[in-house]
């Protein structure tokens, strides 16, 4: 029994966590892996149905494989199947200018660490987003070779928001499968004390991560809804979308979302979700930042607090690299950056949970 458990739990649990690396990052990943390890050591001494464990492993692995498979098209009202590789950041506009020999640096997760690896630009910054017909919705700027109009900025913001929704849904689905499978195994433990301990150490962290992820997913959906509504008036850039074109910037392209905590007029701390992207454009750098319509005052306050000159935007984009796994960098620039900066970006990874409110509010919306 012990050798069978070592084979199934030792080898397969490590493989399973490698599959889950796309769903865990930075400091939270260490806590998550340690919780699983403690659970594995405890379960090791129980009479567990190894056939059940084998089926559980296969079902979770199958669920993980589905993450990158084509699904429904994200364009509103479309029921067709998406293609496998929709680019979040334009291949020709945003990725090719920073590539070295057709490749860019991007983060990859392992069991307890995040490391950069080289990705070919045809598959970099992709997700199963749109059908072949609606891929053509982005042709106005893909064909022009640059983003330069309100419609272009809106389309890019929508594409970034769609990718964040896809990522959140895929992560939530995987976590639900993971939680259900482990709950079945833990419920089979005969010792009540050990069973309670396993629930506390393994199931509660996963459930907490899932609830926190749901908060962020809801915020991104609000942003996406308002961006889609704005597309009905493509020649006007709404107040909750800001675009900044700089003459130059770091050879970095990225897309993601961030939770910003603020204090409202009643003194209550609230989270606001922002969707962002930044990439080379027209020989310089374009940065797009969007919120939901209801958070326009918070977004403007955030922008005002950062001063938002070109130097401030460069610093902010480097900060955003700590909040997303979806960044791509020129290899030479990345390797020549300070070791402290590279370590900070890789250690941060992509947080599983929404950050806690600061002791003091950073900004006051509508002030």
N, C-alpha and C positions, 0 to 999 in steps of 0.2 A: 504493500500500500504506500509506503514511504517513497519508494523509487518511482512508482506511478505518479504520485503527487509532485515529486521533484520534476519529473518530465513534463507534466501538464502545467503545473503552476509556475515552476522556475522558468522554463523556456517560453511557454505560451503567454504568460502574463507579461513578460518583457516585450514580446512581439506586440501584444495588444496595446501596451503603453506607447510603443513606437508609433502604432497607428494613431493613437490619440494625441500625438505631439502637435498636430495641427490645431487641436482644441485647447491646448494648455500652453502657458508661456510665463517666462520670468519667475518672479518670486512665488507666485501662486502655484506654478507647476511643481516646485519642490515640495510644497505642503501636500499637494495632490498625490504625488508619487510616494511620498513617505506614508501617507494614509493607506494607500493600496498595499505597500510593502508590509505594514503592520497587520493589515487584514489578512494578507497571504500567510504570514507566519502563524497567526492565530488559527486560521482555517486548516493549516497543515496538520494539526493534531486532532482534527475531527473526522468522523466517518462521513465523508461527502461522496455523493454519487458522481463518480468520475465520468460516467456517460453524460450526465447533465452538464458537467463542466465543459466537456468536449463540444456538446451542442451549443452551449452558451458562447464559447470562444468563436465557433464558426459563424454564428448568427451576428455577433458583433463585428467580426471581420468583414462579413458580407455587407453590413450596414455602412461600414467605413468606405468600402469600395464604391458605394453608390454616390458618395459626396460629389465626385467630379463627373458623374455621368450626365448626359443631356437630360433635361427635365422640361417643364413648361416654359414657354417664352415669357419673359418678364414684361413685354410691352403690354400696356393696358388693353384688355379685351381680346388678346390673342390666345388661341388654344393650341397652336402648333408647337411642335417639339423644338427646343433650342438646339443650336449647334454646341459642340463641346468647348470650343475655344473662342469666346467673346472677349475682346480686350477691354479692360476697364480703362487703362491708359493707352492712348493711341500708339500703335506699334511704330508708325512712321514719324509721327510728330513728337511723341514723348519719350520713346525708348531708343530708337535708332541713334539720335544725336549723342547719347551718353554711353552707347555700347562700345565695347572693344572686341573686335573680331566677331561681331554679332552676338555678344553675350554681355550680361549685366550681373552685378552682385545683388543677392537677395537673401533674406534669412531662411534658415532651415532648422527645424527643431529635432533634437535627439532626446534621449531619456531624461537627462538632467541639465541640458545646456542648449543654447541656441548658437549656431555658427553660420557665417555667410557661405554661400555656395554660388557657383556660376550657373546662370540660366540662359538658354537661348531665347532671343526676343520673340520668336513665333509662339512660344508657350508661356512667356513671362506676362504677368498681370492679366491672366485669363480666368474666366469662370463660365459655367454653362448658362449664359444669360439670355440670348435672343435667337429667334429663328432667322433663317437666311433673308427673309423679306425685311424684317425689322432691323437687321444689321445695317440696312441701307438708310435708316433714319439718321445715321451719324455721318453719312456721306457728305453733307454740306461742308464740314470742316476737314474730314478725312481727305476729300478730293482737293480742297483748297490748300492743304498742307499747313494750315495754321488755324487757331481759334481766334476770331476777331470780332464777333458780333454777339449781341445778347442771346440769340438763339443758340449759338455755339456754346456759350457758357452754361446755359440751362441744360443742354443735352449732356454735357460732360458731368454736371452736378447730378442729373438723373442717373447716369450710368454709374457714378460712384455710389449713390444711394442704393441702387439695385444690387450692386455687389455686396454691400454691407447687409442688406436684407437676406440675400442668399446665404452669406456666411453665417449670420445669426441663426437662421432656420436650420442649416445643416448641423451646426454645433448643438443646438437644442435637441434635434432628433437623435444625434449620437449620444448625448448625455442621458436622454430618457432611456435609450436602449441599454446603456451601460448601467444605469441605476437599477433598472428592472432585473437585469441578469444577476447583479450582485445581491440584490434583495432576496432573490429566490435561493441563492446559496447560503446566505447568512441565516435565513429563516429555518434552514435545515439543521443548524447547529443545535445540539441537544442541551448544552450547558446554558441556562438562562443568563448567568452573569457574563459569560463570554459573548453571548448573542447581543446583549445590550451594549457591551463594549464595542463590538464590531459595527453596530448600527451608528454609534456615536462617532467612531473614527473613520468609517468608510462612507456610509450613506449620507450623513448630515452634511459633510463638506460638498458632496456632489449635488445635493438638493439645494444648498445655499448658492452654489455656483449657478445652477439652473435658474433660480429665482432672480438673481442679480443680472444674469444675461437677458432675462425676459424684460427687465426694466430698460436696458439699452436697446433691445429690439423694438420695443414700443416707440421709443423716441425717434429712432431712425425711420420707422414707418410713417410717423407724422411728417417728418421732413420730406420723405419721398412723395407723400400724398400732395403736399402743397407745391412741390416742384412740378409734378405732373399737371396740376391745375394751371400752373403758370405757363406751361407749354401751349395752352390754348391762345395765349397772346405772345407769340414767339419773338416779336420785335421789341418787347419791353422787358428790361431786367428788373425783377421785383426787388423790393427793399430788403428782403431777407436773403438775397444772394449778392455776394460781393466778389468782384474779379479784379486782380491786380497784375499788371504786366510790368515786369522790370527789365532793364537792359541786360542784366546778367545775373547769374546765381550759381549755387552749387550744382554740379551735374548729378542731380537726384530727381527721381520721379516717384510719387507716392500717392496713395488714396486711402481714405479710412474715415473713422468717426471718433469723436471725443466727447466725453461728458464734462460739462463745465458747471460748477456749483456757484450759485449766486443767492443773494438775499432779496426777496421781493419787498413790496411796499409795506406789507404787514410784518416784516421781520422774519419770515419763514424761509429757511434755506431750501432751495429747490434745484434739481438738476435740469440742465438744458443740453440737448444733443445737437452737436454740429457735425456736418459732413464736410470733408475737405479733400482737396486734391492739389497737387503742385507738380509741374513738369516743364521741361523745355518747350518753348513756343516762339516761333518767328525770330530765332536768333537770341532770344532772351529767356525769361522764365515767367510762367503764368501760375498764379495761385488763385484758387476758387474756394470760397467759404460760404456755406449755406446753413440756415436753420429752418425751423418751421415758421409759419406766418405769425404764430402767437409769441414767438421768442425773438422777434425782430429788435425790440429794445435791448434785450440781453446781448444779442449779437453785436449791435452797435456799441454798447458799453464795452464789450470785450475788445472790439477793434480799437476803440478810443484809448483803452488802457495800454495797449501794446504799441502806441504811437504809430506803428505801421508805416514807417519809412522803409526803404529797401533793406537796410541793415537789420531792422527789427523783424522783417519778414524772413530774412535768412535765418535768424536765430529761432524764429517760431517754427519754421519747417524742420529744422534740426530737432526741435523739441517734439514735433509730431512723429518723428521717426521712433520715438519711445512708445508711441500709442498705437501703432499699427504693425502688423506683420507684412503689410503690402507695400513695401518700399523697394526701390531698385536704384542702384548707384553705379557710377563709373568705377571700374576696378582700380584704376590708378589713383583716383581721388580717395576711394575708401582706404586703400592700403597706406596712403600717405597721410591720412588723418591721424590725430593723436590717439595713442593707445587708450587714454582715459575716455575719450569720446566713443570710440568703437566698443569698448567694454560696457559703457553705460547703455548704449543702444541695444546691444545683444542681451545684456542682463535684464533689461526691461521687458523685452519680448512683447507679446500682446497679452494684457491683463485679462483674466477670466472674469473678474468681477468689476462692478462699477465702483470707482474710488469713493471713499467716505468723504462727507463734507469737511472742509477745513474748519479749524477752530474759529477763524474769523472769515467772514465772507470776502471774496476777492473783489466783487463788484456789486453794485446795486442797480438792478434794472430800472430804467425810467428815471434815474436820478438826474 
